[in-house]
């Protein structure tokens, strides 16, 4: 169904919808005010993707606008993150994924919003682009933010379920899956240049929500967050500006019922 802002109801149970348009407008709809239990955002990193960018130059990949000048990136982040804040329930949580190159602007932007920064998580991964005169970048930053620092969902039984420690397990703020890389990721498909692993997304969802909760999937891209949410019996609304990714999303969602639990 294609209407002004495109809404694609691709699933029935759990509930889900896919909304195409600028998130600064689509997420601002009154029906989403105070609506989500959790929002996960993997925004553009401002790296100026082009056809020479590694595998992204292949014909099988659809690139997106990733260029920002001057203070544009910080202002862009402040605008969409402010809308995310308004879309969360009073006890809602927010995970914001970022590379290191724009981290300063992101921290400056969210500092202007009444979020509470609970943790600065590092996701370390086992690959990186070869560098001759600097260290190979092999990590992402994940900001864990909440509206109310005394009232938010955090389920330690899902943080580190294999621990032998008695009582509640403790989780460190560095996450690493040594067995995971892009070459063996069963959920990675062609079409979108940036796809977070489902195991990472499911970790955030399991810790910060309950079954039946609503997840906001900001900058959905290939719909990986939607797949993770549906795998775990959460409802999800995905927001993506580029309708060209519709076919990529459908292919990703066809991989459903493959929870990493």
C-alpha atoms as an extended CHARMM CRD file, in Angstrom:
* protein
*
       261  EXT
         1         1  UNK       CA              0.0000000000        0.0000000000        0.0000000000  PROA      1               0.0000000000
         2         2  UNK       CA              1.6970000000        3.2150000000       -1.1380000000  PROA      2               0.0000000000
         3         3  UNK       CA              0.4040000000        6.4410000000        0.3470000000  PROA      3               0.0000000000
         4         4  UNK       CA              2.1230000000        9.7670000000        1.1140000000  PROA      4               0.0000000000
         5         5  UNK       CA              4.1640000000        8.2720000000        3.8920000000  PROA      5               0.0000000000
         6         6  UNK       CA              4.4000000000        4.6480000000        2.8840000000  PROA      6               0.0000000000
         7         7  UNK       CA              3.1870000000        2.1220000000        5.4480000000  PROA      7               0.0000000000
         8         8  UNK       CA              3.8000000000       -1.5470000000        4.7190000000  PROA      8               0.0000000000
         9         9  UNK       CA              2.1340000000       -4.0070000000        7.1290000000  PROA      9               0.0000000000
        10        10  UNK       CA              4.2810000000       -7.0450000000        6.3520000000  PROA      10              0.0000000000
        11        11  UNK       CA              3.4020000000       -9.1030000000        9.4430000000  PROA      11              0.0000000000
        12        12  UNK       CA              0.3520000000       -9.6240000000       11.6410000000  PROA      12              0.0000000000
        13        13  UNK       CA              1.6150000000      -11.3910000000       14.7720000000  PROA      13              0.0000000000
        14        14  UNK       CA              3.6290000000       -9.9210000000       16.3300000000  PROA      14              0.0000000000
        15        15  UNK       CA              2.4460000000       -6.5780000000       15.0140000000  PROA      15              0.0000000000
        16        16  UNK       CA              4.7460000000       -4.6690000000       12.6970000000  PROA      16              0.0000000000
        17        17  UNK       CA              4.7130000000       -1.8830000000       10.1790000000  PROA      17              0.0000000000
        18        18  UNK       CA              7.2690000000       -0.2800000000        7.9040000000  PROA      18              0.0000000000
        19        19  UNK       CA              7.0610000000        3.4640000000        7.3680000000  PROA      19              0.0000000000
        20        20  UNK       CA              9.0230000000        5.2260000000        4.6350000000  PROA      20              0.0000000000
        21        21  UNK       CA              9.8960000000        8.8950000000        4.9260000000  PROA      21              0.0000000000
        22        22  UNK       CA             12.1270000000       11.2880000000        6.8720000000  PROA      22              0.0000000000
        23        23  UNK       CA             12.1930000000       10.0020000000       10.4550000000  PROA      23              0.0000000000
        24        24  UNK       CA             12.1070000000       13.5640000000       11.7440000000  PROA      24              0.0000000000
        25        25  UNK       CA              8.5620000000       13.6920000000       10.3690000000  PROA      25              0.0000000000
        26        26  UNK       CA              7.3170000000       10.0850000000       10.3540000000  PROA      26              0.0000000000
        27        27  UNK       CA              8.2500000000        9.3530000000       13.9730000000  PROA      27              0.0000000000
        28        28  UNK       CA              6.7410000000       12.6760000000       15.0000000000  PROA      28              0.0000000000
        29        29  UNK       CA              3.2090000000       11.4740000000       14.2640000000  PROA      29              0.0000000000
        30        30  UNK       CA              0.9990000000       11.9430000000       17.3740000000  PROA      30              0.0000000000
        31        31  UNK       CA              0.2760000000        8.2140000000       17.5830000000  PROA      31              0.0000000000
        32        32  UNK       CA              3.9510000000        7.5510000000       18.3630000000  PROA      32              0.0000000000
        33        33  UNK       CA              4.2330000000       10.0260000000       21.2490000000  PROA      33              0.0000000000
        34        34  UNK       CA              5.1470000000        8.0910000000       24.3990000000  PROA      34              0.0000000000
        35        35  UNK       CA              4.6080000000        4.8540000000       22.4810000000  PROA      35              0.0000000000
        36        36  UNK       CA              7.8200000000        2.7920000000       22.3750000000  PROA      36              0.0000000000
        37        37  UNK       CA              9.4290000000        0.7150000000       25.0990000000  PROA      37              0.0000000000
        38        38  UNK       CA             12.7280000000        0.7330000000       23.2220000000  PROA      38              0.0000000000
        39        39  UNK       CA             14.1960000000        2.4650000000       20.1860000000  PROA      39              0.0000000000
        40        40  UNK       CA             17.3080000000        1.1820000000       18.4200000000  PROA      40              0.0000000000
        41        41  UNK       CA             18.9910000000        3.5260000000       15.9520000000  PROA      41              0.0000000000
        42        42  UNK       CA             21.8140000000        2.8460000000       13.5150000000  PROA      42              0.0000000000
        43        43  UNK       CA             21.9610000000        6.2110000000       11.7130000000  PROA      43              0.0000000000
        44        44  UNK       CA             24.1890000000        7.2100000000        8.7870000000  PROA      44              0.0000000000
        45        45  UNK       CA             27.7670000000        7.6110000000        9.9840000000  PROA      45              0.0000000000
        46        46  UNK       CA             28.5950000000       10.5210000000        7.6800000000  PROA      46              0.0000000000
        47        47  UNK       CA             31.3520000000        8.6260000000        5.8550000000  PROA      47              0.0000000000
        48        48  UNK       CA             30.5090000000        9.8410000000        2.3230000000  PROA      48              0.0000000000
        49        49  UNK       CA             29.7990000000        6.4380000000        0.7850000000  PROA      49              0.0000000000
        50        50  UNK       CA             30.6120000000        6.1930000000       -2.8970000000  PROA      50              0.0000000000
        51        51  UNK       CA             31.1700000000        3.5270000000       -5.5330000000  PROA      51              0.0000000000
        52        52  UNK       CA             34.8000000000        3.1110000000       -4.4900000000  PROA      52              0.0000000000
        53        53  UNK       CA             33.8550000000        2.1790000000       -0.9240000000  PROA      53              0.0000000000
        54        54  UNK       CA             34.9330000000       -1.4540000000       -0.5860000000  PROA      54              0.0000000000
        55        55  UNK       CA             32.1000000000       -3.8690000000       -1.4580000000  PROA      55              0.0000000000
        56        56  UNK       CA             29.5650000000       -1.0470000000       -1.5000000000  PROA      56              0.0000000000
        57        57  UNK       CA             30.4860000000       -0.2110000000       -5.0710000000  PROA      57              0.0000000000
        58        58  UNK       CA             28.9940000000       -3.4780000000       -6.2640000000  PROA      58              0.0000000000
        59        59  UNK       CA             25.8290000000       -3.2990000000       -8.3190000000  PROA      59              0.0000000000
        60        60  UNK       CA             24.0350000000       -5.4110000000       -5.7140000000  PROA      60              0.0000000000
        61        61  UNK       CA             24.1950000000       -2.6040000000       -3.1350000000  PROA      61              0.0000000000
        62        62  UNK       CA             21.9480000000        0.4610000000       -2.9270000000  PROA      62              0.0000000000
        63        63  UNK       CA             23.8500000000        3.3770000000       -1.3930000000  PROA      63              0.0000000000
        64        64  UNK       CA             22.2690000000        6.1770000000        0.6180000000  PROA      64              0.0000000000
        65        65  UNK       CA             22.9960000000        9.8580000000        1.2240000000  PROA      65              0.0000000000
        66        66  UNK       CA             25.7730000000        9.8970000000        3.8070000000  PROA      66              0.0000000000
        67        67  UNK       CA             27.3880000000       13.3140000000        3.3740000000  PROA      67              0.0000000000
        68        68  UNK       CA             27.1150000000       16.1070000000        5.9380000000  PROA      68              0.0000000000
        69        69  UNK       CA             28.9820000000       19.4230000000        5.9750000000  PROA      69              0.0000000000
        70        70  UNK       CA             30.1080000000       21.5720000000        8.8930000000  PROA      70              0.0000000000
        71        71  UNK       CA             27.7020000000       21.3440000000       11.8130000000  PROA      71              0.0000000000
        72        72  UNK       CA             25.0150000000       19.5600000000        9.7870000000  PROA      72              0.0000000000
        73        73  UNK       CA             25.6200000000       16.1500000000       11.3450000000  PROA      73              0.0000000000
        74        74  UNK       CA             25.2660000000       17.3330000000       14.9350000000  PROA      74              0.0000000000
        75        75  UNK       CA             22.1000000000       19.2590000000       14.0920000000  PROA      75              0.0000000000
        76        76  UNK       CA             20.6860000000       16.3130000000       12.1570000000  PROA      76              0.0000000000
        77        77  UNK       CA             21.3860000000       14.0250000000       15.1280000000  PROA      77              0.0000000000
        78        78  UNK       CA             19.8050000000       16.4500000000       17.5730000000  PROA      78              0.0000000000
        79        79  UNK       CA             16.6840000000       16.7300000000       15.4360000000  PROA      79              0.0000000000
        80        80  UNK       CA             15.9820000000       13.0270000000       15.0210000000  PROA      80              0.0000000000
        81        81  UNK       CA             17.1200000000       12.0390000000       18.5430000000  PROA      81              0.0000000000
        82        82  UNK       CA             14.7620000000       14.6630000000       19.9960000000  PROA      82              0.0000000000
        83        83  UNK       CA             11.8990000000       12.9800000000       18.1730000000  PROA      83              0.0000000000
        84        84  UNK       CA             13.0640000000        9.6050000000       19.5090000000  PROA      84              0.0000000000
        85        85  UNK       CA             12.9400000000       11.0190000000       23.0430000000  PROA      85              0.0000000000
        86        86  UNK       CA              9.3280000000       12.0930000000       22.5970000000  PROA      86              0.0000000000
        87        87  UNK       CA              8.3940000000        8.7040000000       21.1230000000  PROA      87              0.0000000000
        88        88  UNK       CA              9.5640000000        6.7390000000       24.1710000000  PROA      88              0.0000000000
        89        89  UNK       CA              7.4440000000        5.7910000000       27.1490000000  PROA      89              0.0000000000
        90        90  UNK       CA              8.4960000000        7.3350000000       30.4540000000  PROA      90              0.0000000000
        91        91  UNK       CA             10.4160000000        4.1310000000       31.2590000000  PROA      91              0.0000000000
        92        92  UNK       CA             11.7170000000        3.7270000000       27.7100000000  PROA      92              0.0000000000
        93        93  UNK       CA             15.2780000000        3.0130000000       26.6080000000  PROA      93              0.0000000000
        94        94  UNK       CA             17.3420000000        3.9780000000       23.5860000000  PROA      94              0.0000000000
        95        95  UNK       CA             20.3830000000        2.3360000000       21.9830000000  PROA      95              0.0000000000
        96        96  UNK       CA             22.2930000000        4.5610000000       19.5580000000  PROA      96              0.0000000000
        97        97  UNK       CA             24.9580000000        2.8940000000       17.3980000000  PROA      97              0.0000000000
        98        98  UNK       CA             27.8400000000        4.9860000000       16.0580000000  PROA      98              0.0000000000
        99        99  UNK       CA             31.3070000000        4.7890000000       14.6020000000  PROA      99              0.0000000000
       100       100  UNK       CA             34.0800000000        6.8150000000       16.2230000000  PROA      100             0.0000000000
       101       101  UNK       CA             34.3980000000        9.4520000000       13.4960000000  PROA      101             0.0000000000
       102       102  UNK       CA             31.1810000000       11.2850000000       14.4370000000  PROA      102             0.0000000000
       103       103  UNK       CA             31.0060000000       10.3180000000       18.0950000000  PROA      103             0.0000000000
       104       104  UNK       CA             31.7610000000       13.8220000000       19.3490000000  PROA      104             0.0000000000
       105       105  UNK       CA             28.8540000000       15.3040000000       17.4180000000  PROA      105             0.0000000000
       106       106  UNK       CA             26.5130000000       12.5640000000       18.6200000000  PROA      106             0.0000000000
       107       107  UNK       CA             27.4770000000       13.0510000000       22.2670000000  PROA      107             0.0000000000
       108       108  UNK       CA             27.0490000000       16.8110000000       21.9000000000  PROA      108             0.0000000000
       109       109  UNK       CA             23.6390000000       16.3400000000       20.2950000000  PROA      109             0.0000000000
       110       110  UNK       CA             22.1930000000       13.9360000000       22.8820000000  PROA      110             0.0000000000
       111       111  UNK       CA             23.5920000000       16.0890000000       25.7110000000  PROA      111             0.0000000000
       112       112  UNK       CA             21.1050000000       18.7570000000       24.5940000000  PROA      112             0.0000000000
       113       113  UNK       CA             18.2090000000       16.3230000000       25.1410000000  PROA      113             0.0000000000
       114       114  UNK       CA             17.0240000000       15.1950000000       28.6230000000  PROA      114             0.0000000000
       115       115  UNK       CA             18.3570000000       11.6530000000       28.1740000000  PROA      115             0.0000000000
       116       116  UNK       CA             20.3520000000        9.9070000000       30.8830000000  PROA      116             0.0000000000
       117       117  UNK       CA             23.4310000000        8.1170000000       29.5660000000  PROA      117             0.0000000000
       118       118  UNK       CA             23.6230000000        4.8000000000       31.4530000000  PROA      118             0.0000000000
       119       119  UNK       CA             26.4290000000        3.0880000000       29.5580000000  PROA      119             0.0000000000
       120       120  UNK       CA             28.7950000000        3.6050000000       26.6840000000  PROA      120             0.0000000000
       121       121  UNK       CA             29.0740000000        0.0940000000       25.2460000000  PROA      121             0.0000000000
       122       122  UNK       CA             31.7810000000       -1.0100000000       22.8260000000  PROA      122             0.0000000000
       123       123  UNK       CA             30.9780000000       -3.6840000000       20.2690000000  PROA      123             0.0000000000
       124       124  UNK       CA             34.3140000000       -5.1340000000       19.1290000000  PROA      124             0.0000000000
       125       125  UNK       CA             34.3360000000       -7.1340000000       15.9140000000  PROA      125             0.0000000000
       126       126  UNK       CA             36.8750000000       -9.3520000000       14.2180000000  PROA      126             0.0000000000
       127       127  UNK       CA             37.3780000000       -7.5380000000       10.9220000000  PROA      127             0.0000000000
       128       128  UNK       CA             38.4250000000       -4.1170000000        9.7320000000  PROA      128             0.0000000000
       129       129  UNK       CA             39.7220000000       -2.2030000000        6.7290000000  PROA      129             0.0000000000
       130       130  UNK       CA             43.4930000000       -2.4870000000        6.2290000000  PROA      130             0.0000000000
       131       131  UNK       CA             45.4040000000        0.5690000000        7.4440000000  PROA      131             0.0000000000
       132       132  UNK       CA             49.1190000000        1.2120000000        6.9650000000  PROA      132             0.0000000000
       133       133  UNK       CA             49.7440000000        4.2290000000        9.1810000000  PROA      133             0.0000000000
       134       134  UNK       CA             47.0600000000        3.8910000000       11.8610000000  PROA      134             0.0000000000
       135       135  UNK       CA             45.3200000000        1.2320000000       13.9330000000  PROA      135             0.0000000000
       136       136  UNK       CA             42.6240000000       -0.7940000000       12.2080000000  PROA      136             0.0000000000
       137       137  UNK       CA             39.1690000000        0.3180000000       13.3380000000  PROA      137             0.0000000000
       138       138  UNK       CA             37.4080000000       -2.7630000000       14.6930000000  PROA      138             0.0000000000
       139       139  UNK       CA             34.6710000000       -1.5080000000       16.9940000000  PROA      139             0.0000000000
       140       140  UNK       CA             31.4170000000        0.4290000000       17.1400000000  PROA      140             0.0000000000
       141       141  UNK       CA             30.1110000000        2.6130000000       19.9370000000  PROA      141             0.0000000000
       142       142  UNK       CA             26.6570000000        1.9560000000       21.4010000000  PROA      142             0.0000000000
       143       143  UNK       CA             25.1580000000        4.5750000000       23.7080000000  PROA      143             0.0000000000
       144       144  UNK       CA             22.6140000000        3.1710000000       26.1600000000  PROA      144             0.0000000000
       145       145  UNK       CA             20.2620000000        6.0220000000       27.1040000000  PROA      145             0.0000000000
       146       146  UNK       CA             17.0290000000        6.2120000000       29.1180000000  PROA      146             0.0000000000
       147       147  UNK       CA             14.3810000000        8.8080000000       29.9400000000  PROA      147             0.0000000000
       148       148  UNK       CA             14.2290000000        7.9630000000       33.6590000000  PROA      148             0.0000000000
       149       149  UNK       CA             17.4230000000        6.6330000000       35.2470000000  PROA      149             0.0000000000
       150       150  UNK       CA             15.4310000000        5.1500000000       38.1310000000  PROA      150             0.0000000000
       151       151  UNK       CA             12.8080000000        3.4200000000       36.0130000000  PROA      151             0.0000000000
       152       152  UNK       CA             13.7460000000        1.4220000000       32.9300000000  PROA      152             0.0000000000
       153       153  UNK       CA             13.7850000000       -2.2270000000       31.8860000000  PROA      153             0.0000000000
       154       154  UNK       CA             17.0750000000       -4.0510000000       32.4090000000  PROA      154             0.0000000000
       155       155  UNK       CA             16.9540000000       -7.8350000000       32.7030000000  PROA      155             0.0000000000
       156       156  UNK       CA             20.2380000000       -9.2150000000       34.0430000000  PROA      156             0.0000000000
       157       157  UNK       CA             19.1670000000      -12.8140000000       33.4980000000  PROA      157             0.0000000000
       158       158  UNK       CA             19.6090000000      -12.1570000000       29.7630000000  PROA      158             0.0000000000
       159       159  UNK       CA             22.8350000000      -10.2090000000       30.0810000000  PROA      159             0.0000000000
       160       160  UNK       CA             25.1920000000      -13.1270000000       30.5700000000  PROA      160             0.0000000000
       161       161  UNK       CA             23.1220000000      -16.3140000000       30.8750000000  PROA      161             0.0000000000
       162       162  UNK       CA             26.1550000000      -18.6250000000       30.7770000000  PROA      162             0.0000000000
       163       163  UNK       CA             27.8590000000      -17.1430000000       33.8200000000  PROA      163             0.0000000000
       164       164  UNK       CA             28.7420000000      -19.4370000000       36.7140000000  PROA      164             0.0000000000
       165       165  UNK       CA             28.5170000000      -16.5700000000       39.1940000000  PROA      165             0.0000000000
       166       166  UNK       CA             25.8000000000      -16.9930000000       41.8020000000  PROA      166             0.0000000000
       167       167  UNK       CA             23.0050000000      -14.4590000000       41.9000000000  PROA      167             0.0000000000
       168       168  UNK       CA             22.5450000000      -11.9070000000       39.1380000000  PROA      168             0.0000000000
       169       169  UNK       CA             25.2280000000      -12.1270000000       36.4560000000  PROA      169             0.0000000000
       170       170  UNK       CA             27.3040000000       -9.0800000000       35.6030000000  PROA      170             0.0000000000
       171       171  UNK       CA             27.7430000000       -7.7960000000       32.1010000000  PROA      171             0.0000000000
       172       172  UNK       CA             30.7160000000       -5.8160000000       30.9050000000  PROA      172             0.0000000000
       173       173  UNK       CA             30.4000000000       -2.8920000000       28.5500000000  PROA      173             0.0000000000
       174       174  UNK       CA             32.5320000000       -4.5100000000       25.8370000000  PROA      174             0.0000000000
       175       175  UNK       CA             30.6430000000       -6.9880000000       23.6550000000  PROA      175             0.0000000000
       176       176  UNK       CA             32.3850000000       -9.4420000000       21.3700000000  PROA      176             0.0000000000
       177       177  UNK       CA             31.2980000000      -12.5390000000       19.4750000000  PROA      177             0.0000000000
       178       178  UNK       CA             34.5350000000      -14.2180000000       18.3350000000  PROA      178             0.0000000000
       179       179  UNK       CA             32.6390000000      -16.6620000000       16.1370000000  PROA      179             0.0000000000
       180       180  UNK       CA             30.8680000000      -13.8740000000       14.2450000000  PROA      180             0.0000000000
       181       181  UNK       CA             32.1200000000      -12.1110000000       11.1450000000  PROA      181             0.0000000000
       182       182  UNK       CA             30.4430000000      -10.7770000000        8.0360000000  PROA      182             0.0000000000
       183       183  UNK       CA             31.6200000000      -13.7430000000        6.0170000000  PROA      183             0.0000000000
       184       184  UNK       CA             29.6700000000      -16.2600000000        8.0870000000  PROA      184             0.0000000000
       185       185  UNK       CA             26.6690000000      -14.1620000000        9.1100000000  PROA      185             0.0000000000
       186       186  UNK       CA             23.5820000000      -16.1850000000        8.0730000000  PROA      186             0.0000000000
       187       187  UNK       CA             21.3980000000      -13.0650000000        8.1490000000  PROA      187             0.0000000000
       188       188  UNK       CA             23.5700000000      -10.7930000000        6.0010000000  PROA      188             0.0000000000
       189       189  UNK       CA             22.1330000000      -10.2570000000        2.5360000000  PROA      189             0.0000000000
       190       190  UNK       CA             23.1040000000       -8.1340000000       -0.4340000000  PROA      190             0.0000000000
       191       191  UNK       CA             21.3830000000       -4.8320000000       -1.0240000000  PROA      191             0.0000000000
       192       192  UNK       CA             22.2670000000       -2.6460000000        1.9700000000  PROA      192             0.0000000000
       193       193  UNK       CA             25.8590000000       -1.6310000000        2.7990000000  PROA      193             0.0000000000
       194       194  UNK       CA             25.4660000000       -1.5330000000        6.5900000000  PROA      194             0.0000000000
       195       195  UNK       CA             23.8350000000       -4.3990000000        8.4860000000  PROA      195             0.0000000000
       196       196  UNK       CA             24.1840000000       -5.0300000000       12.2060000000  PROA      196             0.0000000000
       197       197  UNK       CA             24.3250000000       -8.6920000000       13.2400000000  PROA      197             0.0000000000
       198       198  UNK       CA             21.0670000000      -10.1290000000       14.5460000000  PROA      198             0.0000000000
       199       199  UNK       CA             22.8710000000      -11.5040000000       17.6060000000  PROA      199             0.0000000000
       200       200  UNK       CA             23.7910000000       -7.9300000000       18.6000000000  PROA      200             0.0000000000
       201       201  UNK       CA             20.2720000000       -6.6080000000       18.0800000000  PROA      201             0.0000000000
       202       202  UNK       CA             18.6830000000       -9.5100000000       19.9470000000  PROA      202             0.0000000000
       203       203  UNK       CA             20.9960000000       -8.8940000000       22.9040000000  PROA      203             0.0000000000
       204       204  UNK       CA             19.7720000000       -5.3090000000       23.2650000000  PROA      204             0.0000000000
       205       205  UNK       CA             16.1400000000       -6.3220000000       22.8400000000  PROA      205             0.0000000000
       206       206  UNK       CA             16.2610000000       -9.2080000000       25.3260000000  PROA      206             0.0000000000
       207       207  UNK       CA             17.9090000000       -7.0880000000       28.0150000000  PROA      207             0.0000000000
       208       208  UNK       CA             15.7730000000       -3.9510000000       27.6320000000  PROA      208             0.0000000000
       209       209  UNK       CA             12.2670000000       -5.2170000000       26.7650000000  PROA      209             0.0000000000
       210       210  UNK       CA              9.6700000000       -7.8850000000       27.4870000000  PROA      210             0.0000000000
       211       211  UNK       CA              7.6330000000       -9.9930000000       25.0910000000  PROA      211             0.0000000000
       212       212  UNK       CA              4.8270000000       -7.9560000000       23.5740000000  PROA      212             0.0000000000
       213       213  UNK       CA              6.6690000000       -4.6420000000       23.9750000000  PROA      213             0.0000000000
       214       214  UNK       CA              6.9810000000       -2.1760000000       21.1030000000  PROA      214             0.0000000000
       215       215  UNK       CA             10.3570000000       -1.5840000000       19.4640000000  PROA      215             0.0000000000
       216       216  UNK       CA             11.1100000000        1.4760000000       17.3530000000  PROA      216             0.0000000000
       217       217  UNK       CA             13.5000000000        0.5680000000       14.5360000000  PROA      217             0.0000000000
       218       218  UNK       CA             15.0520000000        3.8750000000       13.4830000000  PROA      218             0.0000000000
       219       219  UNK       CA             16.9680000000        4.0240000000       10.1770000000  PROA      219             0.0000000000
       220       220  UNK       CA             15.8030000000        0.4900000000        9.4760000000  PROA      220             0.0000000000
       221       221  UNK       CA             17.9010000000       -0.1500000000        6.3570000000  PROA      221             0.0000000000
       222       222  UNK       CA             17.6830000000       -3.8870000000        5.7400000000  PROA      222             0.0000000000
       223       223  UNK       CA             15.1660000000       -4.4280000000        8.6010000000  PROA      223             0.0000000000
       224       224  UNK       CA             17.6040000000       -6.3670000000       10.7710000000  PROA      224             0.0000000000
       225       225  UNK       CA             16.1870000000       -4.8240000000       13.9440000000  PROA      225             0.0000000000
       226       226  UNK       CA             12.6820000000       -5.7540000000       12.8220000000  PROA      226             0.0000000000
       227       227  UNK       CA             13.7700000000       -9.3470000000       12.2330000000  PROA      227             0.0000000000
       228       228  UNK       CA             15.3540000000       -9.5240000000       15.6960000000  PROA      228             0.0000000000
       229       229  UNK       CA             12.2470000000       -8.0480000000       17.3370000000  PROA      229             0.0000000000
       230       230  UNK       CA              9.8820000000      -10.4280000000       15.5790000000  PROA      230             0.0000000000
       231       231  UNK       CA             12.1270000000      -13.3960000000       16.3920000000  PROA      231             0.0000000000
       232       232  UNK       CA             11.7260000000      -12.4950000000       20.0690000000  PROA      232             0.0000000000
       233       233  UNK       CA              7.9560000000      -11.8990000000       19.9510000000  PROA      233             0.0000000000
       234       234  UNK       CA              8.1600000000       -8.1150000000       20.1720000000  PROA      234             0.0000000000
       235       235  UNK       CA              6.0970000000       -5.6970000000       18.1010000000  PROA      235             0.0000000000
       236       236  UNK       CA              8.0270000000       -3.3400000000       15.8610000000  PROA      236             0.0000000000
       237       237  UNK       CA              7.6040000000       -0.1900000000       13.8080000000  PROA      237             0.0000000000
       238       238  UNK       CA             10.4490000000        0.3980000000       11.3510000000  PROA      238             0.0000000000
       239       239  UNK       CA             11.3420000000        3.8020000000        9.9280000000  PROA      239             0.0000000000
       240       240  UNK       CA             13.3580000000        4.1440000000        6.7200000000  PROA      240             0.0000000000
       241       241  UNK       CA             13.7010000000        7.0870000000        4.3660000000  PROA      241             0.0000000000
       242       242  UNK       CA             14.4940000000        5.1150000000        1.2000000000  PROA      242             0.0000000000
       243       243  UNK       CA             11.6740000000        2.9740000000       -0.2710000000  PROA      243             0.0000000000
       244       244  UNK       CA             14.2330000000        1.3390000000       -2.5720000000  PROA      244             0.0000000000
       245       245  UNK       CA             15.1180000000       -0.8980000000        0.3720000000  PROA      245             0.0000000000
       246       246  UNK       CA             11.6650000000       -2.4930000000        0.4360000000  PROA      246             0.0000000000
       247       247  UNK       CA             12.8220000000       -5.6100000000       -1.4330000000  PROA      247             0.0000000000
       248       248  UNK       CA             15.9120000000       -5.8970000000        0.7770000000  PROA      248             0.0000000000
       249       249  UNK       CA             13.7000000000       -5.7400000000        3.8660000000  PROA      249             0.0000000000
       250       250  UNK       CA             11.4030000000       -8.4410000000        2.5660000000  PROA      250             0.0000000000
       251       251  UNK       CA             14.3670000000      -10.7490000000        1.8780000000  PROA      251             0.0000000000
       252       252  UNK       CA             15.7480000000      -10.1540000000        5.3650000000  PROA      252             0.0000000000
       253       253  UNK       CA             12.3850000000      -10.7730000000        7.0290000000  PROA      253             0.0000000000
       254       254  UNK       CA             12.0380000000      -14.0220000000        5.0960000000  PROA      254             0.0000000000
       255       255  UNK       CA             14.8990000000      -15.2890000000        7.3000000000  PROA      255             0.0000000000
       256       256  UNK       CA             12.5980000000      -15.1240000000       10.3440000000  PROA      256             0.0000000000
       257       257  UNK       CA             12.3030000000      -17.6270000000       13.1640000000  PROA      257             0.0000000000
       258       258  UNK       CA             16.0750000000      -17.9850000000       13.3850000000  PROA      258             0.0000000000
       259       259  UNK       CA             16.5610000000      -16.5050000000       16.8380000000  PROA      259             0.0000000000
       260       260  UNK       CA             20.1160000000      -16.7420000000       18.1360000000  PROA      260             0.0000000000
       261       261  UNK       CA             18.8770000000      -17.7900000000       21.5790000000  PROA      261             0.0000000000
